[in-house]
Structure formats: C-alpha cells, structure tokens
Amino acid sequence: MKKRLNFLDQFLTLWIFLAMLVGVAIGYFIPNTANFINSFSTGTTNIPLAIGLILMMYPPLIKIDFSKVPQMFEKPKLLTASIFITWIVGPFLMFSLAILFLRDYPEYMTGLIIIGLAPCIAMVIVWNELAEGNRELTAGLIGINSLLQVFFFSLYAYFYLEIMLPLFGIKGLALNITIAEIAQTVGIYLGIPFVLAVTSRYAIKKFISDKWFNQQFLPFVSPITLIALLFTIVVMFSLKGEMIVYLPLDVLRIALPLVIFFAIMFTLMFFVSKKIGANYRDAVALSFTASGNNFELAIAVAIGVFGINSGQAFAGVIGPLVEVPALITLVNVAFWWRKKYFNQ
C-alpha cells in the first residue's frame, strides 16, 4: 500500500495560501502594523522573525542521523553523481532559469537564485517515503548536504550573486553583498539550529533513550517547522499591503521556473542514477534529494540580507507553495517509471 501524507503536509499549499490571506488582512485592516512589527528590530534583524526562522530550521536538522554519512562513501558512483548534479548542475540551472524568466524582475531573480543554492534537507524525507525510496541513502545524502550548506552556502551565494550575474550582463543590481554579510546570516539561521540540533540529538539519545527520542520528541518538534513557516508568511504579507493586487501574477512568474527546475532535476538525476546502476529505491532517493530545495534557509537568507519587505523574501515564500504539488506529482511519476524501467 502506498504511503500518504499526514494531514498537515497534505494541505501545506492550502495553509500557505491561508497564511498569505491572513497576513494581507492584518496589514490592510489594522493600522500601523508595519511600524509595530519593525519596532522589534535591532539593526536589520527583526527579533521575533529571527526566532521563528531558527525554529523553522531546527526540526529537519535534528532528524538527520549524521552517523549514516560515512555509508555514502561505500557507493562512490552514486555519491559523485549526486554531488555533481545537486551542487554543480542544480545551482547553475536555477541561475539560468532565473535570468531567462525574471531578468526584468531583479529582486525575484536574485531570490530564485538563492533558492537554487541549497538542496532540501527536510521535505525530501517525506517525498522519499511516499515514493518508497531508500531511507538510509536519503539520510546519508541529507547529512552530507547539510554539512556542505553550513560550510559553503555563503561562498555559493556570493559567487552567483556578485560574480556570475555581472558575467551574464546583469550589472544594474548594485547588490554590494559581502561574503561576511551572507556568512553572518547563514551562521545565525543555519549555524545556530545546526549546533542545537546536533547537541540536543546526542544528549537526548545518550541521557534519555533512542525510543523516547524517536517516539516522543520527534513527533513533538516536527510541527514547529510548519508553524514557524506560516508565522513568517503572515508577518511578511502583513507588511505588503496593496501588493495583493499584483500577487497572482507575481506568483505565476516565480512558479514557472521553479516547476521547470523540479522537472529537469528529477528527470536528470533519475536517469543518470539508472545509467550508473542504481536500483529504483536508490534512484528515487537521489532524485528527490537533487530536485527539492531548502526553502527554509532561502527565506532566512533573503530576509537576513535583503529585508522582510524584499522581493527576494517573497520569492522564497512562493517556493514551498509550488514545491508541494510539484513533488507530489513527481512521486506518481516515480511509480510510473518504476513499472516501466525496473519491472517492479
């Protein structure tokens, strides 16, 4: 029997739409909402929002069993293909799609580029389970990708935004972002929850028990990601006011390149995996890891570097709105390809 999404995940797209509507209603009907929200800021950091973003990253990170990372080196072909397609092909593909579709919307364009810089480390677990992929391989890939994000996301962001954009004739943005600024943001929104997740996972397992960790603690903290994401969306849209008039068209502009990205990355990784000898379960784990994105980190970086009101942050929010129906569709595609190519 095929697995099904739980109630919260199944209607994630609906929850995001409702959060947008609630945020717009608050901003429209309650005077001085923006001033009130911004009063809780220090420098460019909004304190409640920073707490929400850190909480958003904590649950997916604490679920990762980093002890499975060494197992990946037992499958060097799969690991090499995964890293190359996920970290080299993926970011450049999203960069190209952003320029192709959003050149006239520079904030959305840079927001989309940021989305493409980090593979998913949260919902990929859900998609892999639904498609009956290799759970252990997925855990290993998530562990490796999480470590790579901690150490290299800042450099990647600087490379694509400050070096690559001018090479492709995009010279009018004047972003003037330093590696230090991006590194500080990544350190806050990924580094803090990463350290908290690793230490709390180790402490709970050592001093309490694996059973309590898996059966009590993980189910308790898992919904925090969705709650924090919806809180972020409500706050952002409460600051946008009349932008609701342009929202549907802007959503479509951002959604189109995202859907193309998901489709290309999943298809490419699936058939490359098959070509190098992967079975169905391994091919599915590799494909969903490559095609999904870490929208939590993208939203946090966009807000931390460009601000709550930025188009970059808005593009980040559209990400999970599009990802959920797109990757559910790819789960069904995976089952169809299993019957066609793996005789299962």
N, C-alpha and C positions, 0 to 999 in steps of 0.2 A: 504494500500500500504506500502511495506517495505521501510524503510529509506535507503538512500545511503550515502556513504562517500562523503565529499566535495572533490574538485579536488586535493588540496594539500595532504590530508590524503589518498586518494585513491591510489596515486602513491608514497607514502612515501618510500617504498622499492626501487623504481627506483631512487628517489632523493638521498638516502643514497649511492647507488652504484655509481651514478654520482659524488657525493662529494668525494668518495674514489678515483675515477679515476682522478679527478681534483687535489687532494692533491698529488697523486703519480706523476702526470705530472709536477707539480710545483717543487717537490723535485728532480726530475730526470733532468729536463731541465734548472732549474735556480740554478746556483752555490751558495754555502754558504747560502742556505735557512735556514738550521737548526741553523746556527750561528746567523742569523738575528732574527729568532723567539725567540731564547733563550736570545737575548740581552735585551728583555723586561721583564726580570725576576728579582725578588728580593727574595733571598734565594731559596726555592724550588717552589715558586709561580710565574707563568707566568701571568702578569697583564692582557693583553688582553683576555687570555683564561679564567681567573677567572671572568672577567666581563661577558664574554659570557655564562659561566656556571651559574652564578647568574641570568642572564636574562632568561636562559632556564627554571629555576625553578619558576620564578615569575608568568607567566600566569596561569599555572594549580593551583597554590595556591590561586590566587585572585578569582578564580571561585568558591571556596569552601564556602558554607554557613554554618559556624560553629554553627549557631543557631539551625540547624537541628540535631546536635549531641545528645541533650537530648532525642529526639524522639526514638533513638535506644534503650533506656532503657525500653521502653514500649513493646519491643519484646525480652525479656531476652534469650529465647532459640536460636533465630537467632543470637543475638549478641554473645552469648557464643560460638556457633558453628563457627561463623566467626572468632573470635579472636583466638580460638584454632587451627583451620586449617590454617589460614593465618599466624599466628605468631609463632606457635609451629611446626606444621607438615611441612609447606612450607619451612622454612629455613633449617630444617633437611633433607628434601627430596632433595633440591638443593645441600646441602653439600654432601649427599651420591652420587648423580649423578656426581658431580664434581670429587670426589675421584675415582669413578668407571670408568669414561671415560677419565679423564685428569690427572691421577696420574703422568704420565711421562712428563706432561707439567705444571709444578708447578705455573707459572705465570697465565696461563689461568685458572687453577684450582682455585686459590685464587680469580681471577676476577669473576668467575662464582659463587663462594660462596658469594661474596659481592652483586651480582645481586639478589640473593635469600633472602637477609635480609630485603628488604623493598617492600611492596605491592604497586601497581600502584596507583597514585593519579591524573593522567592526562588522558591518552587514555582510561581508564576504562569507562569514561563518554561516549566516542564515541561508544565503543563496547556495552555498556548497552542500549544506544539509538537505535542502529541498531537492537538489539535483542528484543526491546520493553520491557525492564526490568523496575523495579520500580525506578523512577528517585529520589524520596525523600529518599528512603532507601540507594541508592548509595551515595547521598550527605552526609548522616549521617555516612556511613562507611568510606568515604574518609576523613571526618573531624576527626574521631577517629584515623584512620591510620596515618594521617598527624601529629597529636599530639604525637602519640606513636613514630613515626620516629624522631621527634625533640628531645624527651627525652631519647629514648632507643637505637637508631641506633648505637651509639658509643659503648655501652656496648655489644650489639649483635655482632658487628664486632670483638671486642677484644675477646669475648668468643669463637667464632667459629674459628678465625684465630690463636689465641695464646694458647687456652686451648684445644679445640676439635681436631684440627689437630694432635698434638702430641699423643693424646689418641688413634687415629686411625693409629698410626705408621708412620705419616708424620713428621719426625723430622729433615729433612735436609734443610728446607727452611730458617731457621735463620732469620725470619722476624723482630723480635725485635721491634714490634709496641707497643707503649704505648697507653693507653686509652686517655691520654691528646692529643696525635697527631691526633687520629681519631676524638676526640671531637672538636678540633680546626677546622679541615676540615669540619665536619658536621655543626659547628657553622657558618662558612663562607658561605658555599654553600647551606645550608638549612635554617639556622637561620636567616641570613640577608634577603633573599627573603620572608621568612615566616613573619617576622616582617613588612616588606614593604607591603606585600600583605594584611595583616590584617588591618594595619593602613590606607592604601590608600582605601581599600574597604569601611571601616567605614566612612572615611572622605568624599569620593565621594557621598555615599548614603545619608549622613547627610546634606552636604552643597550644593549638586547639586540636584540629584534625582535618584531614582531607575531606572526610564525609561532611562535616559541618560547613566547610568552605564551599563545596560543590552543591549541597542540597539546601543550605540556608542562606549563606552570604551572597553568592552569585545571583540567585533569584531576587534577593532584596535590592541589590545595587543596579541590576540590569535596566530597570525602567528609568533610572536617573538620566541616561543619555537622551532619551526622547523628551523627558520633562525639560531638561536644560536646553535642548534644541528648540522646542516650542516657545520657551521663555525668551530665548534670543530673538526668534522671529517676531514675537509680539512687540518686544521693545523696539526692534528695528523699524517695523511698519508703523508703529505709533509715532515715529519721528518723520514719516514720509508725507503725511497729509494728502494734498491733492494729487500726488503721483499715482494714486489708484486709477486715474483716468487713463494713464498710459500703461498700466500694469499688464493687461492681457497680451498686448503686442510685444512688450519687452520680455515677457516670459517665453513667448514663442521664439524670439530672436536668440535667446540664450539656450533654449531647449533643443533646437535643431542640431547645432554642432555637437551637443552632448549625446544625443541619440546616435548620431553617426559615429562618434568616438566609441561608445559602448559596443556597437555592432561590429566595427572593424577590429577592435582589440580582442573581443571574444572570439570571433571567427579566426583571426590570425593565430592566436595562441592555441586554440583548439586543434587546428590542423598542423601546426608546427609540432605540437606535442605528439599527435598521432604519427607524424612522419618520423620522429626520432624514437618511436617505440613505446610510447606511454599507453597504458590501458585507459579505459573510459574514466574510471574514478580519478586517476591522476590527471588526465586531460581536463576534466571538469574543475578540479582544484586549481590548476594553473590558470585556466581561462577566466574564472571569476576573480581570482586574485589580480590578474592583469587588467580586467575591464572595469572594476569598481574603483572608486576614488575616496580618499579620506576627506569628506566634506567638513567634518568637524574641525580639522586642522586648517582647511582652506578658509572657512568662515572666521576662525580665530585670527589667522594671519591677516586676512583682509581688513578686519575690524581694528586689529592692533596697529597695522601700518597705515591704512588709508582712512580709518574712522568709521563710526557706526552708520553715518549717512551716505557712505560712498557707494558708487555703482559696483565696485569690486565686491563689497559685502553682500549687496543684493544678488549678484551673480552666484555667490557661494550658497545663498539660501535656496536658490532655484535648483541647485544640484540635486539634493535628496528628493525634491518634488518630482524630478524627472527620472532619477535612478530607480526608484521603487517599481513603477510599472514597466520600465525598460528591462530591468534584470529579471523580473518575474517572467516576462516574455522569453528571455534567454534561457530560463530554466526549462521551459517547454521545448525550446529549440534543442537543448542538450539531450532531452529524452528522445526526440525525433532522430537526432544524429546517432544516438546510441543504437537504436534499432537498425539504422541504415548502414553504419560503418563498423559496429562492434558486434553485431548479431546477438544482442542481449535483450 
